[in-house]
Amino acid sequence: MRAEFRDVQDIVIDLSEGFLGNTIICLSIRSESRRRDGQTTEEPCLELHFTRHYYDREHRRYDLRASRLFTFMDATFAESPFPGG
């Protein structure tokens, strides 16, 4: 699948040492609101979240953690054909 996101803001990603590899378990899109270009008023938007494995050293176990990647206003998704199909 390919995606193009427009009017992206608030890019944040946590790749601290507790995250196991680069395996993304789930991507999800949620409704949210954000401040526009430093203004005090908020606007409705969408945000892209991803879920991945995280090692909790204190409890010596793996957990799933969700993190916001960025907010956006619009996106286009296109399925990519499978090779040879």
PDB file of N, CA, C and O in Angstrom:
ATOM      1  N   MET A   1       0.847  -1.171   0.000  1.00  0.00           N
ATOM      2  CA  MET A   1       0.000   0.000   0.000  1.00  0.00           C
ATOM      3  C   MET A   1       0.894   1.237   0.000  1.00  0.00           C
ATOM      4  O   MET A   1       1.939   1.270   0.651  1.00  0.00           O
ATOM      5  N   ARG A   2       0.473   2.221  -0.721  1.00  0.00           N
ATOM      6  CA  ARG A   2       1.161   3.518  -0.755  1.00  0.00           C
ATOM      7  C   ARG A   2       0.206   4.558  -0.184  1.00  0.00           C
ATOM      8  O   ARG A   2      -1.012   4.444  -0.321  1.00  0.00           O
ATOM      9  N   ALA A   3       0.777   5.576   0.460  1.00  0.00           N
ATOM     10  CA  ALA A   3      -0.044   6.640   1.025  1.00  0.00           C
ATOM     11  C   ALA A   3       0.649   7.976   0.826  1.00  0.00           C
ATOM     12  O   ALA A   3       1.874   8.075   0.896  1.00  0.00           O
ATOM     13  N   GLU A   4      -0.144   8.988   0.581  1.00  0.00           N
ATOM     14  CA  GLU A   4       0.349  10.368   0.481  1.00  0.00           C
ATOM     15  C   GLU A   4      -0.443  11.200   1.469  1.00  0.00           C
ATOM     16  O   GLU A   4      -1.670  11.272   1.387  1.00  0.00           O
ATOM     17  N   PHE A   5       0.261  11.833   2.412  1.00  0.00           N
ATOM     18  CA  PHE A   5      -0.370  12.644   3.449  1.00  0.00           C
ATOM     19  C   PHE A   5      -0.141  14.118   3.151  1.00  0.00           C
ATOM     20  O   PHE A   5       0.948  14.517   2.739  1.00  0.00           O
ATOM     21  N   ARG A   6      -1.187  14.929   3.363  1.00  0.00           N
ATOM     22  CA  ARG A   6      -1.088  16.361   3.093  1.00  0.00           C
ATOM     23  C   ARG A   6      -1.330  17.168   4.372  1.00  0.00           C
ATOM     24  O   ARG A   6      -2.056  16.756   5.276  1.00  0.00           O
ATOM     25  N   ASP A   7      -0.690  18.328   4.401  1.00  0.00           N
ATOM     26  CA  ASP A   7      -0.791  19.257   5.530  1.00  0.00           C
ATOM     27  C   ASP A   7      -0.375  18.564   6.831  1.00  0.00           C
ATOM     28  O   ASP A   7      -1.123  18.541   7.809  1.00  0.00           O
ATOM     29  N   VAL A   8       0.835  18.004   6.814  1.00  0.00           N
ATOM     30  CA  VAL A   8       1.377  17.250   7.947  1.00  0.00           C
ATOM     31  C   VAL A   8       1.998  18.213   8.963  1.00  0.00           C
ATOM     32  O   VAL A   8       2.673  19.172   8.590  1.00  0.00           O
ATOM     33  N   GLN A   9       1.760  17.942  10.257  1.00  0.00           N
ATOM     34  CA  GLN A   9       2.328  18.705  11.357  1.00  0.00           C
ATOM     35  C   GLN A   9       2.625  17.752  12.510  1.00  0.00           C
ATOM     36  O   GLN A   9       2.257  16.578  12.461  1.00  0.00           O
ATOM     37  N   ASP A  10       3.279  18.247  13.527  1.00  0.00           N
ATOM     38  CA  ASP A  10       3.457  17.543  14.803  1.00  0.00           C
ATOM     39  C   ASP A  10       4.124  16.176  14.640  1.00  0.00           C
ATOM     40  O   ASP A  10       3.655  15.188  15.206  1.00  0.00           O
ATOM     41  N   ILE A  11       5.195  16.113  13.881  1.00  0.00           N
ATOM     42  CA  ILE A  11       5.878  14.835  13.656  1.00  0.00           C
ATOM     43  C   ILE A  11       6.651  14.447  14.915  1.00  0.00           C
ATOM     44  O   ILE A  11       7.514  15.190  15.381  1.00  0.00           O
ATOM     45  N   VAL A  12       6.329  13.270  15.459  1.00  0.00           N
ATOM     46  CA  VAL A  12       6.971  12.754  16.664  1.00  0.00           C
ATOM     47  C   VAL A  12       7.129  11.248  16.505  1.00  0.00           C
ATOM     48  O   VAL A  12       6.203  10.569  16.062  1.00  0.00           O
ATOM     49  N   ILE A  13       8.302  10.719  16.866  1.00  0.00           N
ATOM     50  CA  ILE A  13       8.494   9.274  16.851  1.00  0.00           C
ATOM     51  C   ILE A  13       9.469   8.912  17.964  1.00  0.00           C
ATOM     52  O   ILE A  13      10.495   9.571  18.137  1.00  0.00           O
ATOM     53  N   ASP A  14       9.151   7.873  18.711  1.00  0.00           N
ATOM     54  CA  ASP A  14       9.999   7.406  19.806  1.00  0.00           C
ATOM     55  C   ASP A  14      10.671   6.111  19.388  1.00  0.00           C
ATOM     56  O   ASP A  14      10.013   5.075  19.285  1.00  0.00           O
ATOM     57  N   LEU A  15      11.963   6.158  19.148  1.00  0.00           N
ATOM     58  CA  LEU A  15      12.722   4.967  18.774  1.00  0.00           C
ATOM     59  C   LEU A  15      13.776   4.678  19.842  1.00  0.00           C
ATOM     60  O   LEU A  15      14.905   4.297  19.534  1.00  0.00           O
ATOM     61  N   SER A  16      13.388   4.866  21.096  1.00  0.00           N
ATOM     62  CA  SER A  16      14.330   4.628  22.186  1.00  0.00           C
ATOM     63  C   SER A  16      14.696   3.153  22.261  1.00  0.00           C
ATOM     64  O   SER A  16      14.075   2.318  21.604  1.00  0.00           O
ATOM     65  N   GLU A  17      15.707   2.835  23.064  1.00  0.00           N
ATOM     66  CA  GLU A  17      16.284   1.497  23.072  1.00  0.00           C
ATOM     67  C   GLU A  17      15.306   0.394  23.444  1.00  0.00           C
ATOM     68  O   GLU A  17      15.541  -0.761  23.088  1.00  0.00           O
ATOM     69  N   GLY A  18      14.226   0.699  24.141  1.00  0.00           N
ATOM     70  CA  GLY A  18      13.265  -0.330  24.535  1.00  0.00           C
ATOM     71  C   GLY A  18      12.481  -0.911  23.380  1.00  0.00           C
ATOM     72  O   GLY A  18      11.931  -2.007  23.498  1.00  0.00           O
ATOM     73  N   PHE A  19      12.416  -0.199  22.261  1.00  0.00           N
ATOM     74  CA  PHE A  19      11.657  -0.713  21.132  1.00  0.00           C
ATOM     75  C   PHE A  19      12.425  -1.828  20.451  1.00  0.00           C
ATOM     76  O   PHE A  19      13.627  -1.712  20.213  1.00  0.00           O
ATOM     77  N   LEU A  20      11.734  -2.896  20.142  1.00  0.00           N
ATOM     78  CA  LEU A  20      12.330  -4.108  19.611  1.00  0.00           C
ATOM     79  C   LEU A  20      12.329  -4.057  18.092  1.00  0.00           C
ATOM     80  O   LEU A  20      11.272  -4.157  17.469  1.00  0.00           O
ATOM     81  N   GLY A  21      13.503  -3.902  17.490  1.00  0.00           N
ATOM     82  CA  GLY A  21      13.593  -3.888  16.040  1.00  0.00           C
ATOM     83  C   GLY A  21      12.775  -2.769  15.438  1.00  0.00           C
ATOM     84  O   GLY A  21      12.556  -1.738  16.074  1.00  0.00           O
ATOM     85  N   ASN A  22      12.332  -2.967  14.240  1.00  0.00           N
ATOM     86  CA  ASN A  22      11.499  -1.982  13.556  1.00  0.00           C
ATOM     87  C   ASN A  22      10.175  -2.587  13.123  1.00  0.00           C
ATOM     88  O   ASN A  22       9.596  -2.171  12.119  1.00  0.00           O
ATOM     89  N   THR A  23       9.690  -3.573  13.881  1.00  0.00           N
ATOM     90  CA  THR A  23       8.452  -4.250  13.523  1.00  0.00           C
ATOM     91  C   THR A  23       7.261  -3.394  13.923  1.00  0.00           C
ATOM     92  O   THR A  23       7.050  -3.127  15.106  1.00  0.00           O
ATOM     93  N   ILE A  24       6.495  -2.972  12.952  1.00  0.00           N
ATOM     94  CA  ILE A  24       5.266  -2.234  13.216  1.00  0.00           C
ATOM     95  C   ILE A  24       4.130  -3.248  13.229  1.00  0.00           C
ATOM     96  O   ILE A  24       3.910  -3.953  12.244  1.00  0.00           O
ATOM     97  N   ILE A  25       3.411  -3.319  14.343  1.00  0.00           N
ATOM     98  CA  ILE A  25       2.333  -4.279  14.509  1.00  0.00           C
ATOM     99  C   ILE A  25       1.047  -3.756  13.873  1.00  0.00           C
ATOM    100  O   ILE A  25       0.294  -4.513  13.260  1.00  0.00           O
ATOM    101  N   CYS A  26       0.806  -2.460  14.025  1.00  0.00           N
ATOM    102  CA  CYS A  26      -0.463  -1.892  13.560  1.00  0.00           C
ATOM    103  C   CYS A  26      -0.285  -0.403  13.255  1.00  0.00           C
ATOM    104  O   CYS A  26       0.434   0.300  13.965  1.00  0.00           O
ATOM    105  N   LEU A  27      -0.934   0.061  12.215  1.00  0.00           N
ATOM    106  CA  LEU A  27      -1.066   1.490  11.928  1.00  0.00           C
ATOM    107  C   LEU A  27      -2.547   1.834  12.052  1.00  0.00           C
ATOM    108  O   LEU A  27      -3.401   1.085  11.577  1.00  0.00           O
ATOM    109  N   SER A  28      -2.851   2.946  12.678  1.00  0.00           N
ATOM    110  CA  SER A  28      -4.246   3.354  12.810  1.00  0.00           C
ATOM    111  C   SER A  28      -4.357   4.867  12.639  1.00  0.00           C
ATOM    112  O   SER A  28      -3.407   5.612  12.879  1.00  0.00           O
ATOM    113  N   ILE A  29      -5.535   5.290  12.222  1.00  0.00           N
ATOM    114  CA  ILE A  29      -5.827   6.712  12.026  1.00  0.00           C
ATOM    115  C   ILE A  29      -6.944   7.091  12.985  1.00  0.00           C
ATOM    116  O   ILE A  29      -7.960   6.401  13.072  1.00  0.00           O
ATOM    117  N   ARG A  30      -6.751   8.185  13.700  1.00  0.00           N
ATOM    118  CA  ARG A  30      -7.720   8.650  14.694  1.00  0.00           C
ATOM    119  C   ARG A  30      -8.078  10.108  14.451  1.00  0.00           C
ATOM    120  O   ARG A  30      -7.287  10.872  13.897  1.00  0.00           O
ATOM    121  N   SER A  31      -9.273  10.478  14.869  1.00  0.00           N
ATOM    122  CA  SER A  31      -9.682  11.884  14.839  1.00  0.00           C
ATOM    123  C   SER A  31      -9.012  12.602  15.989  1.00  0.00           C
ATOM    124  O   SER A  31      -8.867  12.047  17.078  1.00  0.00           O
ATOM    125  N   GLU A  32      -8.602  13.837  15.749  1.00  0.00           N
ATOM    126  CA  GLU A  32      -7.914  14.620  16.764  1.00  0.00           C
ATOM    127  C   GLU A  32      -8.127  16.099  16.459  1.00  0.00           C
ATOM    128  O   GLU A  32      -8.789  16.439  15.478  1.00  0.00           O
ATOM    129  N   SER A  33      -7.582  16.966  17.278  1.00  0.00           N
ATOM    130  CA  SER A  33      -7.561  18.397  16.976  1.00  0.00           C
ATOM    131  C   SER A  33      -6.150  18.893  17.243  1.00  0.00           C
ATOM    132  O   SER A  33      -5.415  18.310  18.039  1.00  0.00           O
ATOM    133  N   ARG A  34      -5.782  19.974  16.572  1.00  0.00           N
ATOM    134  CA  ARG A  34      -4.428  20.511  16.709  1.00  0.00           C
ATOM    135  C   ARG A  34      -4.452  22.017  16.567  1.00  0.00           C
ATOM    136  O   ARG A  34      -5.404  22.594  16.043  1.00  0.00           O
ATOM    137  N   ARG A  35      -3.396  22.640  17.039  1.00  0.00           N
ATOM    138  CA  ARG A  35      -3.224  24.079  16.829  1.00  0.00           C
ATOM    139  C   ARG A  35      -2.591  24.287  15.474  1.00  0.00           C
ATOM    140  O   ARG A  35      -1.700  23.540  15.071  1.00  0.00           O
ATOM    141  N   ARG A  36      -3.044  25.282  14.789  1.00  0.00           N
ATOM    142  CA  ARG A  36      -2.574  25.552  13.432  1.00  0.00           C
ATOM    143  C   ARG A  36      -1.513  26.633  13.446  1.00  0.00           C
ATOM    144  O   ARG A  36      -1.785  27.769  13.835  1.00  0.00           O
ATOM    145  N   ASP A  37      -0.303  26.291  13.024  1.00  0.00           N
ATOM    146  CA  ASP A  37       0.783  27.264  12.837  1.00  0.00           C
ATOM    147  C   ASP A  37       0.967  28.199  14.025  1.00  0.00           C
ATOM    148  O   ASP A  37       1.109  29.409  13.850  1.00  0.00           O
ATOM    149  N   GLY A  38       0.963  27.640  15.239  1.00  0.00           N
ATOM    150  CA  GLY A  38       1.215  28.440  16.430  1.00  0.00           C
ATOM    151  C   GLY A  38       0.027  29.251  16.928  1.00  0.00           C
ATOM    152  O   GLY A  38       0.164  30.003  17.893  1.00  0.00           O
ATOM    153  N   GLN A  39      -1.122  29.121  16.301  1.00  0.00           N
ATOM    154  CA  GLN A  39      -2.300  29.859  16.750  1.00  0.00           C
ATOM    155  C   GLN A  39      -2.857  29.209  18.009  1.00  0.00           C
ATOM    156  O   GLN A  39      -2.516  28.070  18.330  1.00  0.00           O
ATOM    157  N   THR A  40      -3.715  29.934  18.721  1.00  0.00           N
ATOM    158  CA  THR A  40      -4.308  29.396  19.940  1.00  0.00           C
ATOM    159  C   THR A  40      -5.590  28.608  19.666  1.00  0.00           C
ATOM    160  O   THR A  40      -5.988  27.788  20.493  1.00  0.00           O
ATOM    161  N   THR A  41      -6.235  28.835  18.540  1.00  0.00           N
ATOM    162  CA  THR A  41      -7.440  28.090  18.211  1.00  0.00           C
ATOM    163  C   THR A  41      -7.066  26.721  17.645  1.00  0.00           C
ATOM    164  O   THR A  41      -5.988  26.544  17.078  1.00  0.00           O
ATOM    165  N   GLU A  42      -7.969  25.762  17.807  1.00  0.00           N
ATOM    166  CA  GLU A  42      -7.706  24.421  17.325  1.00  0.00           C
ATOM    167  C   GLU A  42      -8.548  24.110  16.100  1.00  0.00           C
ATOM    168  O   GLU A  42      -9.608  24.699  15.885  1.00  0.00           O
ATOM    169  N   GLU A  43      -8.055  23.174  15.304  1.00  0.00           N
ATOM    170  CA  GLU A  43      -8.778  22.722  14.117  1.00  0.00           C
ATOM    171  C   GLU A  43      -8.875  21.200  14.160  1.00  0.00           C
ATOM    172  O   GLU A  43      -7.969  20.543  14.673  1.00  0.00           O
ATOM    173  N   PRO A  44      -9.953  20.630  13.631  1.00  0.00           N
ATOM    174  CA  PRO A  44     -10.047  19.180  13.578  1.00  0.00           C
ATOM    175  C   PRO A  44      -9.038  18.628  12.567  1.00  0.00           C
ATOM    176  O   PRO A  44      -8.774  19.249  11.537  1.00  0.00           O
ATOM    177  N   CYS A  45      -8.490  17.478  12.869  1.00  0.00           N
ATOM    178  CA  CYS A  45      -7.530  16.844  11.975  1.00  0.00           C
ATOM    179  C   CYS A  45      -7.542  15.340  12.229  1.00  0.00           C
ATOM    180  O   CYS A  45      -8.363  14.838  12.996  1.00  0.00           O
ATOM    181  N   LEU A  46      -6.652  14.649  11.599  1.00  0.00           N
ATOM    182  CA  LEU A  46      -6.453  13.221  11.809  1.00  0.00           C
ATOM    183  C   LEU A  46      -5.026  13.004  12.275  1.00  0.00           C
ATOM    184  O   LEU A  46      -4.153  13.830  12.011  1.00  0.00           O
ATOM    185  N   GLU A  47      -4.780  11.891  12.969  1.00  0.00           N
ATOM    186  CA  GLU A  47      -3.410  11.573  13.352  1.00  0.00           C
ATOM    187  C   GLU A  47      -3.128  10.105  13.064  1.00  0.00           C
ATOM    188  O   GLU A  47      -3.998   9.245  13.202  1.00  0.00           O
ATOM    189  N   LEU A  48      -1.890   9.841  12.661  1.00  0.00           N
ATOM    190  CA  LEU A  48      -1.449   8.494  12.367  1.00  0.00           C
ATOM    191  C   LEU A  48      -0.716   7.942  13.580  1.00  0.00           C
ATOM    192  O   LEU A  48       0.251   8.540  14.051  1.00  0.00           O
ATOM    193  N   HIS A  49      -1.173   6.805  14.084  1.00  0.00           N
ATOM    194  CA  HIS A  49      -0.556   6.119  15.213  1.00  0.00           C
ATOM    195  C   HIS A  49       0.052   4.814  14.721  1.00  0.00           C
ATOM    196  O   HIS A  49      -0.417   4.229  13.745  1.00  0.00           O
ATOM    197  N   PHE A  50       1.102   4.361  15.403  1.00  0.00           N
ATOM    198  CA  PHE A  50       1.610   3.031  15.124  1.00  0.00           C
ATOM    199  C   PHE A  50       1.822   2.298  16.436  1.00  0.00           C
ATOM    200  O   PHE A  50       2.102   2.911  17.466  1.00  0.00           O
ATOM    201  N   THR A  51       1.685   0.981  16.386  1.00  0.00           N
ATOM    202  CA  THR A  51       1.861   0.135  17.552  1.00  0.00           C
ATOM    203  C   THR A  51       3.017  -0.821  17.277  1.00  0.00           C
ATOM    204  O   THR A  51       3.120  -1.396  16.194  1.00  0.00           O
ATOM    205  N   ARG A  52       3.889  -0.981  18.278  1.00  0.00           N
ATOM    206  CA  ARG A  52       5.038  -1.879  18.126  1.00  0.00           C
ATOM    207  C   ARG A  52       5.396  -2.493  19.468  1.00  0.00           C
ATOM    208  O   ARG A  52       4.912  -2.041  20.506  1.00  0.00           O
ATOM    209  N   HIS A  53       6.241  -3.521  19.458  1.00  0.00           N
ATOM    210  CA  HIS A  53       6.680  -4.166  20.684  1.00  0.00           C
ATOM    211  C   HIS A  53       7.653  -3.261  21.442  1.00  0.00           C
ATOM    212  O   HIS A  53       8.482  -2.575  20.844  1.00  0.00           O
ATOM    213  N   TYR A  54       7.532  -3.275  22.762  1.00  0.00           N
ATOM    214  CA  TYR A  54       8.412  -2.499  23.635  1.00  0.00           C
ATOM    215  C   TYR A  54       8.825  -3.394  24.802  1.00  0.00           C
ATOM    216  O   TYR A  54       7.978  -4.051  25.407  1.00  0.00           O
ATOM    217  N   TYR A  55      10.122  -3.422  25.122  1.00  0.00           N
ATOM    218  CA  TYR A  55      10.596  -4.239  26.245  1.00  0.00           C
ATOM    219  C   TYR A  55      10.610  -3.400  27.510  1.00  0.00           C
ATOM    220  O   TYR A  55      11.324  -2.401  27.592  1.00  0.00           O
ATOM    221  N   ASP A  56       9.822  -3.806  28.492  1.00  0.00           N
ATOM    222  CA  ASP A  56       9.735  -3.144  29.791  1.00  0.00           C
ATOM    223  C   ASP A  56      10.757  -3.815  30.713  1.00  0.00           C
ATOM    224  O   ASP A  56      10.500  -4.888  31.260  1.00  0.00           O
ATOM    225  N   ARG A  57      11.920  -3.171  30.879  1.00  0.00           N
ATOM    226  CA  ARG A  57      13.011  -3.759  31.679  1.00  0.00           C
ATOM    227  C   ARG A  57      12.613  -3.966  33.140  1.00  0.00           C
ATOM    228  O   ARG A  57      12.970  -4.972  33.754  1.00  0.00           O
ATOM    229  N   GLU A  58      11.881  -3.014  33.681  1.00  0.00           N
ATOM    230  CA  GLU A  58      11.497  -3.103  35.092  1.00  0.00           C
ATOM    231  C   GLU A  58      10.683  -4.365  35.381  1.00  0.00           C
ATOM    232  O   GLU A  58      10.909  -5.034  36.389  1.00  0.00           O
ATOM    233  N   HIS A  59       9.743  -4.686  34.503  1.00  0.00           N
ATOM    234  CA  HIS A  59       8.873  -5.852  34.696  1.00  0.00           C
ATOM    235  C   HIS A  59       9.324  -7.068  33.887  1.00  0.00           C
ATOM    236  O   HIS A  59       8.700  -8.128  33.943  1.00  0.00           O
ATOM    237  N   ARG A  60      10.418  -6.906  33.131  1.00  0.00           N
ATOM    238  CA  ARG A  60      11.019  -7.983  32.330  1.00  0.00           C
ATOM    239  C   ARG A  60       9.992  -8.662  31.430  1.00  0.00           C
ATOM    240  O   ARG A  60       9.821  -9.881  31.460  1.00  0.00           O
ATOM    241  N   ARG A  61       9.310  -7.837  30.626  1.00  0.00           N
ATOM    242  CA  ARG A  61       8.314  -8.373  29.698  1.00  0.00           C
ATOM    243  C   ARG A  61       8.180  -7.446  28.501  1.00  0.00           C
ATOM    244  O   ARG A  61       8.620  -6.296  28.524  1.00  0.00           O
ATOM    245  N   TYR A  62       7.563  -7.975  27.460  1.00  0.00           N
ATOM    246  CA  TYR A  62       7.289  -7.181  26.264  1.00  0.00           C
ATOM    247  C   TYR A  62       5.853  -6.682  26.309  1.00  0.00           C
ATOM    248  O   TYR A  62       4.938  -7.417  26.679  1.00  0.00           O
ATOM    249  N   ASP A  63       5.671  -5.442  25.934  1.00  0.00           N
ATOM    250  CA  ASP A  63       4.348  -4.832  25.864  1.00  0.00           C
ATOM    251  C   ASP A  63       4.159  -4.244  24.473  1.00  0.00           C
ATOM    252  O   ASP A  63       5.117  -4.078  23.717  1.00  0.00           O
ATOM    253  N   LEU A  64       2.923  -3.936  24.153  1.00  0.00           N
ATOM    254  CA  LEU A  64       2.638  -3.191  22.936  1.00  0.00           C
ATOM    255  C   LEU A  64       2.471  -1.730  23.324  1.00  0.00           C
ATOM    256  O   LEU A  64       1.786  -1.418  24.298  1.00  0.00           O
ATOM    257  N   ARG A  65       3.090  -0.842  22.572  1.00  0.00           N
ATOM    258  CA  ARG A  65       2.973   0.596  22.826  1.00  0.00           C
ATOM    259  C   ARG A  65       2.515   1.285  21.557  1.00  0.00           C
ATOM    260  O   ARG A  65       2.984   0.985  20.459  1.00  0.00           O
ATOM    261  N   ALA A  66       1.594   2.210  21.730  1.00  0.00           N
ATOM    262  CA  ALA A  66       1.129   3.021  20.608  1.00  0.00           C
ATOM    263  C   ALA A  66       1.746   4.406  20.711  1.00  0.00           C
ATOM    264  O   ALA A  66       1.845   4.965  21.802  1.00  0.00           O
ATOM    265  N   SER A  67       2.155   4.953  19.590  1.00  0.00           N
ATOM    266  CA  SER A  67       2.743   6.290  19.538  1.00  0.00           C
ATOM    267  C   SER A  67       2.169   7.057  18.357  1.00  0.00           C
ATOM    268  O   SER A  67       1.878   6.482  17.308  1.00  0.00           O
ATOM    269  N   ARG A  68       2.011   8.357  18.543  1.00  0.00           N
ATOM    270  CA  ARG A  68       1.575   9.192  17.427  1.00  0.00           C
ATOM    271  C   ARG A  68       2.776   9.488  16.547  1.00  0.00           C
ATOM    272  O   ARG A  68       3.850   9.830  17.041  1.00  0.00           O
ATOM    273  N   LEU A  69       2.588   9.356  15.244  1.00  0.00           N
ATOM    274  CA  LEU A  69       3.636   9.709  14.291  1.00  0.00           C
ATOM    275  C   LEU A  69       3.507  11.154  13.853  1.00  0.00           C
ATOM    276  O   LEU A  69       4.483  11.903  13.876  1.00  0.00           O
ATOM    277  N   PHE A  70       2.286  11.556  13.447  1.00  0.00           N
ATOM    278  CA  PHE A  70       2.060  12.928  13.004  1.00  0.00           C
ATOM    279  C   PHE A  70       0.571  13.181  12.843  1.00  0.00           C
ATOM    280  O   PHE A  70      -0.231  12.248  12.824  1.00  0.00           O
ATOM    281  N   THR A  71       0.208  14.463  12.725  1.00  0.00           N
ATOM    282  CA  THR A  71      -1.159  14.850  12.403  1.00  0.00           C
ATOM    283  C   THR A  71      -1.195  15.262  10.940  1.00  0.00           C
ATOM    284  O   THR A  71      -0.185  15.674  10.369  1.00  0.00           O
ATOM    285  N   PHE A  72      -2.383  15.142  10.340  1.00  0.00           N
ATOM    286  CA  PHE A  72      -2.543  15.515   8.934  1.00  0.00           C
ATOM    287  C   PHE A  72      -4.000  15.880   8.662  1.00  0.00           C
ATOM    288  O   PHE A  72      -4.887  15.579   9.462  1.00  0.00           O
ATOM    289  N   MET A  73      -4.232  16.524   7.538  1.00  0.00           N
ATOM    290  CA  MET A  73      -5.583  16.952   7.173  1.00  0.00           C
ATOM    291  C   MET A  73      -6.219  16.056   6.117  1.00  0.00           C
ATOM    292  O   MET A  73      -7.439  15.894   6.092  1.00  0.00           O
ATOM    293  N   ASP A  74      -5.400  15.476   5.245  1.00  0.00           N
ATOM    294  CA  ASP A  74      -5.949  14.719   4.120  1.00  0.00           C
ATOM    295  C   ASP A  74      -4.926  13.679   3.684  1.00  0.00           C
ATOM    296  O   ASP A  74      -3.720  13.884   3.828  1.00  0.00           O
ATOM    297  N   ALA A  75      -5.413  12.565   3.152  1.00  0.00           N
ATOM    298  CA  ALA A  75      -4.502  11.523   2.676  1.00  0.00           C
ATOM    299  C   ALA A  75      -5.146  10.764   1.524  1.00  0.00           C
ATOM    300  O   ALA A  75      -6.369  10.688   1.405  1.00  0.00           O
ATOM    301  N   THR A  76      -4.294  10.210   0.690  1.00  0.00           N
ATOM    302  CA  THR A  76      -4.736   9.337  -0.403  1.00  0.00           C
ATOM    303  C   THR A  76      -4.006   8.010  -0.237  1.00  0.00           C
ATOM    304  O   THR A  76      -2.786   7.982  -0.073  1.00  0.00           O
ATOM    305  N   PHE A  77      -4.753   6.915  -0.278  1.00  0.00           N
ATOM    306  CA  PHE A  77      -4.184   5.575  -0.151  1.00  0.00           C
ATOM    307  C   PHE A  77      -4.397   4.834  -1.454  1.00  0.00           C
ATOM    308  O   PHE A  77      -5.461   4.925  -2.066  1.00  0.00           O
ATOM    309  N   ALA A  78      -3.387   4.106  -1.870  1.00  0.00           N
ATOM    310  CA  ALA A  78      -3.466   3.305  -3.093  1.00  0.00           C
ATOM    311  C   ALA A  78      -2.866   1.941  -2.829  1.00  0.00           C
ATOM    312  O   ALA A  78      -1.744   1.832  -2.335  1.00  0.00           O
ATOM    313  N   GLU A  79      -3.609   0.907  -3.157  1.00  0.00           N
ATOM    314  CA  GLU A  79      -3.078  -0.446  -2.993  1.00  0.00           C
ATOM    315  C   GLU A  79      -2.062  -0.731  -4.076  1.00  0.00           C
ATOM    316  O   GLU A  79      -2.251  -0.378  -5.240  1.00  0.00           O
ATOM    317  N   SER A  80      -0.973  -1.381  -3.670  1.00  0.00           N
ATOM    318  CA  SER A  80       0.055  -1.794  -4.622  1.00  0.00           C
ATOM    319  C   SER A  80      -0.223  -3.246  -4.992  1.00  0.00           C
ATOM    320  O   SER A  80      -0.524  -4.060  -4.119  1.00  0.00           O
ATOM    321  N   PRO A  81      -0.125  -3.574  -6.267  1.00  0.00           N
ATOM    322  CA  PRO A  81      -0.349  -4.982  -6.649  1.00  0.00           C
ATOM    323  C   PRO A  81       0.790  -5.842  -6.123  1.00  0.00           C
ATOM    324  O   PRO A  81       1.936  -5.399  -6.046  1.00  0.00           O
ATOM    325  N   PHE A  82       0.458  -7.082  -5.762  1.00  0.00           N
ATOM    326  CA  PHE A  82       1.493  -8.023  -5.330  1.00  0.00           C
ATOM    327  C   PHE A  82       2.360  -8.392  -6.515  1.00  0.00           C
ATOM    328  O   PHE A  82       1.858  -8.493  -7.635  1.00  0.00           O
ATOM    329  N   PRO A  83       3.661  -8.598  -6.294  1.00  0.00           N
ATOM    330  CA  PRO A  83       4.550  -8.985  -7.386  1.00  0.00           C
ATOM    331  C   PRO A  83       4.066 -10.286  -8.029  1.00  0.00           C
ATOM    332  O   PRO A  83       3.757 -11.261  -7.343  1.00  0.00           O
ATOM    333  N   GLY A  84       4.009 -10.276  -9.327  1.00  0.00           N
ATOM    334  CA  GLY A  84       3.587 -11.455 -10.078  1.00  0.00           C
ATOM    335  C   GLY A  84       2.097 -11.696 -10.070  1.00  0.00           C
ATOM    336  O   GLY A  84       1.634 -12.719 -10.575  1.00  0.00           O
ATOM    337  N   GLY A  85       1.302 -10.737  -9.483  1.00  0.00           N
ATOM    338  CA  GLY A  85      -0.134 -11.007  -9.373  1.00  0.00           C
ATOM    339  C   GLY A  85      -0.995 -10.083 -10.113  1.00  0.00           C
ATOM    340  O   GLY A  85      -2.217 -10.223 -10.086  1.00  0.00           O
TER     341      GLY A  85
END
